[in-house]
């Protein structure tokens, strides 16, 4: 069976790999020259329990400034 996967980020690449190992013929479509150049590139889709606060709240912005200094 042939399968097409759009996006070669972490999820797309892992899915393509798993399906290929199971015998599927996989085509991976990516609009960029290299894999993982959008969300996966800089952990844009990262879910983290330690950062579960609203980033636009003034107290969080102050924390961010303190962390940078």
mmCIF file of the N, C-alpha and C atoms, coordinates in Angstrom:
data_MODEL
# 
_entry.id   MODEL 
# 
loop_
_atom_site.group_PDB 
_atom_site.id 
_atom_site.type_symbol 
_atom_site.label_atom_id 
_atom_site.label_alt_id 
_atom_site.label_comp_id 
_atom_site.label_asym_id 
_atom_site.label_entity_id 
_atom_site.label_seq_id 
_atom_site.pdbx_PDB_ins_code 
_atom_site.Cartn_x 
_atom_site.Cartn_y 
_atom_site.Cartn_z 
_atom_site.occupancy 
_atom_site.B_iso_or_equiv 
_atom_site.pdbx_formal_charge 
_atom_site.auth_seq_id 
_atom_site.auth_comp_id 
_atom_site.auth_asym_id 
_atom_site.auth_atom_id 
_atom_site.pdbx_PDB_model_num 
ATOM 1   N N  . UNK A 1 1  ? 0.844  -1.175 0.000  1.00 0.00 ? 1  UNK A N  1 
ATOM 2   C CA . UNK A 1 1  ? 0.000  0.000  0.000  1.00 0.00 ? 1  UNK A CA 1 
ATOM 3   C C  . UNK A 1 1  ? 0.888  1.235  0.000  1.00 0.00 ? 1  UNK A C  1 
ATOM 4   N N  . UNK A 1 2  ? 0.482  2.261  -0.740 1.00 0.00 ? 2  UNK A N  1 
ATOM 5   C CA . UNK A 1 2  ? 1.217  3.516  -0.810 1.00 0.00 ? 2  UNK A CA 1 
ATOM 6   C C  . UNK A 1 2  ? 0.604  4.537  0.137  1.00 0.00 ? 2  UNK A C  1 
ATOM 7   N N  . UNK A 1 3  ? 1.465  5.274  0.815  1.00 0.00 ? 3  UNK A N  1 
ATOM 8   C CA . UNK A 1 3  ? 1.017  6.287  1.783  1.00 0.00 ? 3  UNK A CA 1 
ATOM 9   C C  . UNK A 1 3  ? 1.783  7.566  1.519  1.00 0.00 ? 3  UNK A C  1 
ATOM 10  N N  . UNK A 1 4  ? 1.091  8.705  1.561  1.00 0.00 ? 4  UNK A N  1 
ATOM 11  C CA . UNK A 1 4  ? 1.731  10.010 1.448  1.00 0.00 ? 4  UNK A CA 1 
ATOM 12  C C  . UNK A 1 4  ? 1.612  10.748 2.765  1.00 0.00 ? 4  UNK A C  1 
ATOM 13  N N  . UNK A 1 5  ? 2.706  11.324 3.201  1.00 0.00 ? 5  UNK A N  1 
ATOM 14  C CA . UNK A 1 5  ? 2.720  12.079 4.456  1.00 0.00 ? 5  UNK A CA 1 
ATOM 15  C C  . UNK A 1 5  ? 3.182  13.494 4.156  1.00 0.00 ? 5  UNK A C  1 
ATOM 16  N N  . UNK A 1 6  ? 2.411  14.471 4.605  1.00 0.00 ? 6  UNK A N  1 
ATOM 17  C CA . UNK A 1 6  ? 2.740  15.871 4.383  1.00 0.00 ? 6  UNK A CA 1 
ATOM 18  C C  . UNK A 1 6  ? 3.452  16.401 5.620  1.00 0.00 ? 6  UNK A C  1 
ATOM 19  N N  . UNK A 1 7  ? 4.676  16.847 5.418  1.00 0.00 ? 7  UNK A N  1 
ATOM 20  C CA . UNK A 1 7  ? 5.462  17.419 6.510  1.00 0.00 ? 7  UNK A CA 1 
ATOM 21  C C  . UNK A 1 7  ? 6.492  16.446 7.038  1.00 0.00 ? 7  UNK A C  1 
ATOM 22  N N  . UNK A 1 8  ? 7.745  16.889 7.049  1.00 0.00 ? 8  UNK A N  1 
ATOM 23  C CA . UNK A 1 8  ? 8.827  16.003 7.494  1.00 0.00 ? 8  UNK A CA 1 
ATOM 24  C C  . UNK A 1 8  ? 9.422  16.469 8.817  1.00 0.00 ? 8  UNK A C  1 
ATOM 25  N N  . UNK A 1 9  ? 8.551  16.934 9.696  1.00 0.00 ? 9  UNK A N  1 
ATOM 26  C CA . UNK A 1 9  ? 9.009  17.275 11.044 1.00 0.00 ? 9  UNK A CA 1 
ATOM 27  C C  . UNK A 1 9  ? 9.190  16.004 11.854 1.00 0.00 ? 9  UNK A C  1 
ATOM 28  N N  . UNK A 1 10 ? 9.240  16.149 13.152 1.00 0.00 ? 10 UNK A N  1 
ATOM 29  C CA . UNK A 1 10 ? 9.452  14.986 14.018 1.00 0.00 ? 10 UNK A CA 1 
ATOM 30  C C  . UNK A 1 10 ? 8.331  13.964 13.859 1.00 0.00 ? 10 UNK A C  1 
ATOM 31  N N  . UNK A 1 11 ? 7.100  14.418 13.855 1.00 0.00 ? 11 UNK A N  1 
ATOM 32  C CA . UNK A 1 11 ? 5.968  13.495 13.763 1.00 0.00 ? 11 UNK A CA 1 
ATOM 33  C C  . UNK A 1 11 ? 5.879  12.871 12.379 1.00 0.00 ? 11 UNK A C  1 
ATOM 34  N N  . UNK A 1 12 ? 6.008  13.688 11.328 1.00 0.00 ? 12 UNK A N  1 
ATOM 35  C CA . UNK A 1 12 ? 5.936  13.165 9.973  1.00 0.00 ? 12 UNK A CA 1 
ATOM 36  C C  . UNK A 1 12 ? 7.035  12.165 9.676  1.00 0.00 ? 12 UNK A C  1 
ATOM 37  N N  . UNK A 1 13 ? 8.257  12.491 10.089 1.00 0.00 ? 13 UNK A N  1 
ATOM 38  C CA . UNK A 1 13 ? 9.393  11.588 9.854  1.00 0.00 ? 13 UNK A CA 1 
ATOM 39  C C  . UNK A 1 13 ? 9.254  10.293 10.642 1.00 0.00 ? 13 UNK A C  1 
ATOM 40  N N  . UNK A 1 14 ? 8.833  10.395 11.883 1.00 0.00 ? 14 UNK A N  1 
ATOM 41  C CA . UNK A 1 14 ? 8.661  9.198  12.709 1.00 0.00 ? 14 UNK A CA 1 
ATOM 42  C C  . UNK A 1 14 ? 7.544  8.314  12.159 1.00 0.00 ? 14 UNK A C  1 
ATOM 43  N N  . UNK A 1 15 ? 6.473  8.943  11.700 1.00 0.00 ? 15 UNK A N  1 
ATOM 44  C CA . UNK A 1 15 ? 5.368  8.186  11.117 1.00 0.00 ? 15 UNK A CA 1 
ATOM 45  C C  . UNK A 1 15 ? 5.806  7.494  9.831  1.00 0.00 ? 15 UNK A C  1 
ATOM 46  N N  . UNK A 1 16 ? 6.536  8.216  8.988  1.00 0.00 ? 16 UNK A N  1 
ATOM 47  C CA . UNK A 1 16 ? 7.032  7.629  7.739  1.00 0.00 ? 16 UNK A CA 1 
ATOM 48  C C  . UNK A 1 16 ? 7.948  6.445  8.026  1.00 0.00 ? 16 UNK A C  1 
ATOM 49  N N  . UNK A 1 17 ? 8.814  6.596  8.986  1.00 0.00 ? 17 UNK A N  1 
ATOM 50  C CA . UNK A 1 17 ? 9.745  5.518  9.355  1.00 0.00 ? 17 UNK A CA 1 
ATOM 51  C C  . UNK A 1 17 ? 8.986  4.283  9.856  1.00 0.00 ? 17 UNK A C  1 
ATOM 52  N N  . UNK A 1 18 ? 8.022  4.511  10.746 1.00 0.00 ? 18 UNK A N  1 
ATOM 53  C CA . UNK A 1 18 ? 7.259  3.390  11.305 1.00 0.00 ? 18 UNK A CA 1 
ATOM 54  C C  . UNK A 1 18 ? 6.461  2.668  10.222 1.00 0.00 ? 18 UNK A C  1 
ATOM 55  N N  . UNK A 1 19 ? 5.845  3.429  9.326  1.00 0.00 ? 19 UNK A N  1 
ATOM 56  C CA . UNK A 1 19 ? 5.075  2.801  8.254  1.00 0.00 ? 19 UNK A CA 1 
ATOM 57  C C  . UNK A 1 19 ? 5.980  2.048  7.277  1.00 0.00 ? 19 UNK A C  1 
ATOM 58  N N  . UNK A 1 20 ? 7.133  2.616  6.971  1.00 0.00 ? 20 UNK A N  1 
ATOM 59  C CA . UNK A 1 20 ? 8.078  1.939  6.066  1.00 0.00 ? 20 UNK A CA 1 
ATOM 60  C C  . UNK A 1 20 ? 8.558  0.624  6.674  1.00 0.00 ? 20 UNK A C  1 
ATOM 61  N N  . UNK A 1 21 ? 8.789  0.621  7.962  1.00 0.00 ? 21 UNK A N  1 
ATOM 62  C CA . UNK A 1 21 ? 9.214  -0.623 8.626  1.00 0.00 ? 21 UNK A CA 1 
ATOM 63  C C  . UNK A 1 21 ? 8.120  -1.685 8.588  1.00 0.00 ? 21 UNK A C  1 
ATOM 64  N N  . UNK A 1 22 ? 6.877  -1.252 8.490  1.00 0.00 ? 22 UNK A N  1 
ATOM 65  C CA . UNK A 1 22 ? 5.751  -2.192 8.424  1.00 0.00 ? 22 UNK A CA 1 
ATOM 66  C C  . UNK A 1 22 ? 5.430  -2.609 6.984  1.00 0.00 ? 22 UNK A C  1 
ATOM 67  N N  . UNK A 1 23 ? 6.249  -2.160 6.033  1.00 0.00 ? 23 UNK A N  1 
ATOM 68  C CA . UNK A 1 23 ? 6.090  -2.602 4.658  1.00 0.00 ? 23 UNK A CA 1 
ATOM 69  C C  . UNK A 1 23 ? 5.335  -1.665 3.739  1.00 0.00 ? 23 UNK A C  1 
ATOM 70  N N  . UNK A 1 24 ? 4.933  -0.493 4.223  1.00 0.00 ? 24 UNK A N  1 
ATOM 71  C CA . UNK A 1 24 ? 4.241  0.468  3.372  1.00 0.00 ? 24 UNK A CA 1 
ATOM 72  C C  . UNK A 1 24 ? 5.252  1.187  2.480  1.00 0.00 ? 24 UNK A C  1 
ATOM 73  N N  . UNK A 1 25 ? 4.817  1.584  1.304  1.00 0.00 ? 25 UNK A N  1 
ATOM 74  C CA . UNK A 1 25 ? 5.635  2.445  0.437  1.00 0.00 ? 25 UNK A CA 1 
ATOM 75  C C  . UNK A 1 25 ? 5.260  3.877  0.790  1.00 0.00 ? 25 UNK A C  1 
ATOM 76  N N  . UNK A 1 26 ? 6.196  4.612  1.355  1.00 0.00 ? 26 UNK A N  1 
ATOM 77  C CA . UNK A 1 26 ? 5.913  5.935  1.911  1.00 0.00 ? 26 UNK A CA 1 
ATOM 78  C C  . UNK A 1 26 ? 6.562  7.025  1.067  1.00 0.00 ? 26 UNK A C  1 
ATOM 79  N N  . UNK A 1 27 ? 5.778  8.055  0.764  1.00 0.00 ? 27 UNK A N  1 
ATOM 80  C CA . UNK A 1 27 ? 6.301  9.266  0.136  1.00 0.00 ? 27 UNK A CA 1 
ATOM 81  C C  . UNK A 1 27 ? 6.108  10.397 1.133  1.00 0.00 ? 27 UNK A C  1 
ATOM 82  N N  . UNK A 1 28 ? 7.187  11.079 1.432  1.00 0.00 ? 28 UNK A N  1 
ATOM 83  C CA . UNK A 1 28 ? 7.178  12.164 2.410  1.00 0.00 ? 28 UNK A CA 1 
ATOM 84  C C  . UNK A 1 28 ? 7.271  13.487 1.650  1.00 0.00 ? 28 UNK A C  1 
ATOM 85  N N  . UNK A 1 29 ? 6.287  14.346 1.797  1.00 0.00 ? 29 UNK A N  1 
ATOM 86  C CA . UNK A 1 29 ? 6.253  15.630 1.104  1.00 0.00 ? 29 UNK A CA 1 
ATOM 87  C C  . UNK A 1 29 ? 6.681  16.739 2.062  1.00 0.00 ? 29 UNK A C  1 
ATOM 88  N N  . UNK A 1 30 ? 7.612  17.576 1.615  1.00 0.00 ? 30 UNK A N  1 
ATOM 89  C CA . UNK A 1 30 ? 8.110  18.679 2.438  1.00 0.00 ? 30 UNK A CA 1 
ATOM 90  C C  . UNK A 1 30 ? 8.344  19.880 1.532  1.00 0.00 ? 30 UNK A C  1 
ATOM 91  N N  . UNK A 1 31 ? 7.898  21.046 1.951  1.00 0.00 ? 31 UNK A N  1 
ATOM 92  C CA . UNK A 1 31 ? 8.070  22.228 1.104  1.00 0.00 ? 31 UNK A CA 1 
ATOM 93  C C  . UNK A 1 31 ? 9.431  22.887 1.275  1.00 0.00 ? 31 UNK A C  1 
ATOM 94  N N  . UNK A 1 32 ? 10.133 22.573 2.345  1.00 0.00 ? 32 UNK A N  1 
ATOM 95  C CA . UNK A 1 32 ? 11.460 23.148 2.559  1.00 0.00 ? 32 UNK A CA 1 
ATOM 96  C C  . UNK A 1 32 ? 12.538 22.219 2.021  1.00 0.00 ? 32 UNK A C  1 
ATOM 97  N N  . UNK A 1 33 ? 13.732 22.743 1.910  1.00 0.00 ? 33 UNK A N  1 
ATOM 98  C CA . UNK A 1 33 ? 14.844 21.961 1.371  1.00 0.00 ? 33 UNK A CA 1 
ATOM 99  C C  . UNK A 1 33 ? 15.245 20.822 2.307  1.00 0.00 ? 33 UNK A C  1 
ATOM 100 N N  . UNK A 1 34 ? 15.161 21.052 3.608  1.00 0.00 ? 34 UNK A N  1 
ATOM 101 C CA . UNK A 1 34 ? 15.570 20.056 4.597  1.00 0.00 ? 34 UNK A CA 1 
ATOM 102 C C  . UNK A 1 34 ? 14.389 19.682 5.483  1.00 0.00 ? 34 UNK A C  1 
ATOM 103 N N  . UNK A 1 35 ? 14.513 18.554 6.133  1.00 0.00 ? 35 UNK A N  1 
ATOM 104 C CA . UNK A 1 35 ? 13.455 18.103 7.046  1.00 0.00 ? 35 UNK A CA 1 
ATOM 105 C C  . UNK A 1 35 ? 13.471 18.912 8.336  1.00 0.00 ? 35 UNK A C  1 
ATOM 106 N N  . UNK A 1 36 ? 12.323 18.998 8.967  1.00 0.00 ? 36 UNK A N  1 
ATOM 107 C CA . UNK A 1 36 ? 12.162 19.601 10.297 1.00 0.00 ? 36 UNK A CA 1 
ATOM 108 C C  . UNK A 1 36 ? 12.596 21.065 10.354 1.00 0.00 ? 36 UNK A C  1 
ATOM 109 N N  . UNK A 1 37 ? 12.202 21.848 9.360  1.00 0.00 ? 37 UNK A N  1 
ATOM 110 C CA . UNK A 1 37 ? 12.610 23.252 9.329  1.00 0.00 ? 37 UNK A CA 1 
ATOM 111 C C  . UNK A 1 37 ? 11.516 24.226 9.773  1.00 0.00 ? 37 UNK A C  1 
ATOM 112 N N  . UNK A 1 38 ? 10.406 23.725 10.313 1.00 0.00 ? 38 UNK A N  1 
ATOM 113 C CA . UNK A 1 38 ? 9.387  24.639 10.815 1.00 0.00 ? 38 UNK A CA 1 
ATOM 114 C C  . UNK A 1 38 ? 9.184  24.413 12.300 1.00 0.00 ? 38 UNK A C  1 
ATOM 115 N N  . UNK A 1 39 ? 8.091  23.852 12.702 1.00 0.00 ? 39 UNK A N  1 
ATOM 116 C CA . UNK A 1 39 ? 7.807  23.689 14.130 1.00 0.00 ? 39 UNK A CA 1 
ATOM 117 C C  . UNK A 1 39 ? 8.865  22.843 14.814 1.00 0.00 ? 39 UNK A C  1 
ATOM 118 N N  . UNK A 1 40 ? 9.301  21.771 14.191 1.00 0.00 ? 40 UNK A N  1 
ATOM 119 C CA . UNK A 1 40 ? 10.298 20.894 14.808 1.00 0.00 ? 40 UNK A CA 1 
ATOM 120 C C  . UNK A 1 40 ? 11.668 21.542 14.898 1.00 0.00 ? 40 UNK A C  1 
ATOM 121 N N  . UNK A 1 41 ? 11.909 22.567 14.088 1.00 0.00 ? 41 UNK A N  1 
ATOM 122 C CA . UNK A 1 41 ? 13.226 23.198 14.018 1.00 0.00 ? 41 UNK A CA 1 
ATOM 123 C C  . UNK A 1 41 ? 13.651 23.816 15.347 1.00 0.00 ? 41 UNK A C  1 
ATOM 124 N N  . UNK A 1 42 ? 12.737 24.515 16.007 1.00 0.00 ? 42 UNK A N  1 
ATOM 125 C CA . UNK A 1 42 ? 13.102 25.196 17.249 1.00 0.00 ? 42 UNK A CA 1 
ATOM 126 C C  . UNK A 1 42 ? 12.137 24.850 18.379 1.00 0.00 ? 42 UNK A C  1 
ATOM 127 N N  . UNK A 1 43 ? 11.630 23.636 18.366 1.00 0.00 ? 43 UNK A N  1 
ATOM 128 C CA . UNK A 1 43 ? 10.683 23.173 19.386 1.00 0.00 ? 43 UNK A CA 1 
ATOM 129 C C  . UNK A 1 43 ? 9.465  24.074 19.491 1.00 0.00 ? 43 UNK A C  1 
ATOM 130 N N  . UNK A 1 44 ? 8.991  24.572 18.364 1.00 0.00 ? 44 UNK A N  1 
ATOM 131 C CA . UNK A 1 44 ? 7.812  25.433 18.345 1.00 0.00 ? 44 UNK A CA 1 
ATOM 132 C C  . UNK A 1 44 ? 6.558  24.716 18.816 1.00 0.00 ? 44 UNK A C  1 
ATOM 133 N N  . UNK A 1 45 ? 6.525  23.411 18.676 1.00 0.00 ? 45 UNK A N  1 
ATOM 134 C CA . UNK A 1 45 ? 5.369  22.646 19.108 1.00 0.00 ? 45 UNK A CA 1 
ATOM 135 C C  . UNK A 1 45 ? 5.581  21.945 20.427 1.00 0.00 ? 45 UNK A C  1 
ATOM 136 N N  . UNK A 1 46 ? 6.544  22.396 21.186 1.00 0.00 ? 46 UNK A N  1 
ATOM 137 C CA . UNK A 1 46 ? 6.882  21.747 22.451 1.00 0.00 ? 46 UNK A CA 1 
ATOM 138 C C  . UNK A 1 46 ? 5.764  21.904 23.471 1.00 0.00 ? 46 UNK A C  1 
ATOM 139 N N  . UNK A 1 47 ? 5.435  20.828 24.131 1.00 0.00 ? 47 UNK A N  1 
ATOM 140 C CA . UNK A 1 47 ? 4.497  20.866 25.251 1.00 0.00 ? 47 UNK A CA 1 
ATOM 141 C C  . UNK A 1 47 ? 5.292  20.599 26.517 1.00 0.00 ? 47 UNK A C  1 
ATOM 142 N N  . UNK A 1 48 ? 5.185  21.482 27.450 1.00 0.00 ? 48 UNK A N  1 
ATOM 143 C CA . UNK A 1 48 ? 5.977  21.352 28.656 1.00 0.00 ? 48 UNK A CA 1 
ATOM 144 C C  . UNK A 1 48 ? 5.139  21.714 29.878 1.00 0.00 ? 48 UNK A C  1 
ATOM 145 N N  . UNK A 1 49 ? 5.062  20.810 30.826 1.00 0.00 ? 49 UNK A N  1 
ATOM 146 C CA . UNK A 1 49 ? 4.274  21.063 32.028 1.00 0.00 ? 49 UNK A CA 1 
ATOM 147 C C  . UNK A 1 49 ? 4.861  22.198 32.851 1.00 0.00 ? 49 UNK A C  1 
ATOM 148 N N  . UNK A 1 50 ? 6.161  22.410 32.762 1.00 0.00 ? 50 UNK A N  1 
ATOM 149 C CA . UNK A 1 50 ? 6.790  23.455 33.567 1.00 0.00 ? 50 UNK A CA 1 
ATOM 150 C C  . UNK A 1 50 ? 6.535  24.848 33.000 1.00 0.00 ? 50 UNK A C  1 
ATOM 151 N N  . UNK A 1 51 ? 6.074  24.941 31.760 1.00 0.00 ? 51 UNK A N  1 
ATOM 152 C CA . UNK A 1 51 ? 5.806  26.246 31.157 1.00 0.00 ? 51 UNK A CA 1 
ATOM 153 C C  . UNK A 1 51 ? 4.317  26.424 30.887 1.00 0.00 ? 51 UNK A C  1 
ATOM 154 N N  . UNK A 1 52 ? 3.487  25.913 31.761 1.00 0.00 ? 52 UNK A N  1 
ATOM 155 C CA . UNK A 1 52 ? 2.041  25.978 31.555 1.00 0.00 ? 52 UNK A CA 1 
ATOM 156 C C  . UNK A 1 52 ? 1.469  27.230 32.202 1.00 0.00 ? 52 UNK A C  1 
ATOM 157 N N  . UNK A 1 53 ? 1.887  28.381 31.716 1.00 0.00 ? 53 UNK A N  1 
ATOM 158 C CA . UNK A 1 53 ? 1.324  29.626 32.197 1.00 0.00 ? 53 UNK A CA 1 
ATOM 159 C C  . UNK A 1 53 ? 1.108  30.555 31.007 1.00 0.00 ? 53 UNK A C  1 
ATOM 160 N N  . UNK A 1 54 ? 0.262  31.527 31.183 1.00 0.00 ? 54 UNK A N  1 
ATOM 161 C CA . UNK A 1 54 ? -0.056 32.441 30.100 1.00 0.00 ? 54 UNK A CA 1 
ATOM 162 C C  . UNK A 1 54 ? 1.107  33.380 29.865 1.00 0.00 ? 54 UNK A C  1 
ATOM 163 N N  . UNK A 1 55 ? 1.644  33.361 28.647 1.00 0.00 ? 55 UNK A N  1 
ATOM 164 C CA . UNK A 1 55 ? 2.841  34.156 28.351 1.00 0.00 ? 55 UNK A CA 1 
ATOM 165 C C  . UNK A 1 55 ? 2.563  35.646 28.286 1.00 0.00 ? 55 UNK A C  1 
ATOM 166 N N  . UNK A 1 56 ? 1.332  36.043 28.031 1.00 0.00 ? 56 UNK A N  1 
ATOM 167 C CA . UNK A 1 56 ? 1.043  37.468 27.911 1.00 0.00 ? 56 UNK A CA 1 
ATOM 168 C C  . UNK A 1 56 ? 0.678  38.128 29.234 1.00 0.00 ? 56 UNK A C  1 
ATOM 169 N N  . UNK A 1 57 ? 0.642  37.373 30.302 1.00 0.00 ? 57 UNK A N  1 
ATOM 170 C CA . UNK A 1 57 ? 0.332  37.953 31.611 1.00 0.00 ? 57 UNK A CA 1 
ATOM 171 C C  . UNK A 1 57 ? 1.533  38.786 32.078 1.00 0.00 ? 57 UNK A C  1 
ATOM 172 N N  . UNK A 1 58 ? 1.301  39.969 32.635 1.00 0.00 ? 58 UNK A N  1 
ATOM 173 C CA . UNK A 1 58 ? 2.412  40.840 33.051 1.00 0.00 ? 58 UNK A CA 1 
ATOM 174 C C  . UNK A 1 58 ? 3.414  40.166 33.994 1.00 0.00 ? 58 UNK A C  1 
ATOM 175 N N  . UNK A 1 59 ? 2.948  39.342 34.915 1.00 0.00 ? 59 UNK A N  1 
ATOM 176 C CA . UNK A 1 59 ? 3.885  38.713 35.852 1.00 0.00 ? 59 UNK A CA 1 
ATOM 177 C C  . UNK A 1 59 ? 4.819  37.737 35.121 1.00 0.00 ? 59 UNK A C  1 
ATOM 178 N N  . UNK A 1 60 ? 4.313  37.081 34.092 1.00 0.00 ? 60 UNK A N  1 
ATOM 179 C CA . UNK A 1 60 ? 5.147  36.155 33.321 1.00 0.00 ? 60 UNK A CA 1 
ATOM 180 C C  . UNK A 1 60 ? 6.176  36.920 32.501 1.00 0.00 ? 60 UNK A C  1 
ATOM 181 N N  . UNK A 1 61 ? 5.782  38.055 31.958 1.00 0.00 ? 61 UNK A N  1 
ATOM 182 C CA . UNK A 1 61 ? 6.732  38.878 31.199 1.00 0.00 ? 61 UNK A CA 1 
ATOM 183 C C  . UNK A 1 61 ? 7.873  39.357 32.101 1.00 0.00 ? 61 UNK A C  1 
ATOM 184 N N  . UNK A 1 62 ? 7.542  39.722 33.325 1.00 0.00 ? 62 UNK A N  1 
ATOM 185 C CA . UNK A 1 62 ? 8.583  40.147 34.274 1.00 0.00 ? 62 UNK A CA 1 
ATOM 186 C C  . UNK A 1 62 ? 9.518  38.992 34.608 1.00 0.00 ? 62 UNK A C  1 
ATOM 187 N N  . UNK A 1 63 ? 8.958  37.807 34.773 1.00 0.00 ? 63 UNK A N  1 
ATOM 188 C CA . UNK A 1 63 ? 9.797  36.632 35.030 1.00 0.00 ? 63 UNK A CA 1 
ATOM 189 C C  . UNK A 1 63 ? 10.777 36.400 33.880 1.00 0.00 ? 63 UNK A C  1 
ATOM 190 N N  . UNK A 1 64 ? 10.261 36.538 32.664 1.00 0.00 ? 64 UNK A N  1 
ATOM 191 C CA . UNK A 1 64 ? 11.106 36.327 31.476 1.00 0.00 ? 64 UNK A CA 1 
ATOM 192 C C  . UNK A 1 64 ? 12.262 37.303 31.432 1.00 0.00 ? 64 UNK A C  1 
ATOM 193 N N  . UNK A 1 65 ? 11.999 38.547 31.756 1.00 0.00 ? 65 UNK A N  1 
ATOM 194 C CA . UNK A 1 65 ? 13.057 39.557 31.786 1.00 0.00 ? 65 UNK A CA 1 
ATOM 195 C C  . UNK A 1 65 ? 14.080 39.203 32.856 1.00 0.00 ? 65 UNK A C  1 
ATOM 196 N N  . UNK A 1 66 ? 13.632 38.773 34.024 1.00 0.00 ? 66 UNK A N  1 
ATOM 197 C CA . UNK A 1 66 ? 14.560 38.375 35.104 1.00 0.00 ? 66 UNK A CA 1 
ATOM 198 C C  . UNK A 1 66 ? 15.402 37.187 34.676 1.00 0.00 ? 66 UNK A C  1 
ATOM 199 N N  . UNK A 1 67 ? 14.790 36.204 33.981 1.00 0.00 ? 67 UNK A N  1 
ATOM 200 C CA . UNK A 1 67 ? 15.533 35.018 33.534 1.00 0.00 ? 67 UNK A CA 1 
ATOM 201 C C  . UNK A 1 67 ? 16.642 35.399 32.548 1.00 0.00 ? 67 UNK A C  1 
ATOM 202 N N  . UNK A 1 68 ? 16.368 36.402 31.697 1.00 0.00 ? 68 UNK A N  1 
ATOM 203 C CA . UNK A 1 68 ? 17.363 36.805 30.709 1.00 0.00 ? 68 UNK A CA 1 
ATOM 204 C C  . UNK A 1 68 ? 18.520 37.576 31.331 1.00 0.00 ? 68 UNK A C  1 
ATOM 205 N N  . UNK A 1 69 ? 18.265 38.190 32.481 1.00 0.00 ? 69 UNK A N  1 
ATOM 206 C CA . UNK A 1 69 ? 19.335 38.960 33.130 1.00 0.00 ? 69 UNK A CA 1 
ATOM 207 C C  . UNK A 1 69 ? 20.006 38.091 34.160 1.00 0.00 ? 69 UNK A C  1 
# 
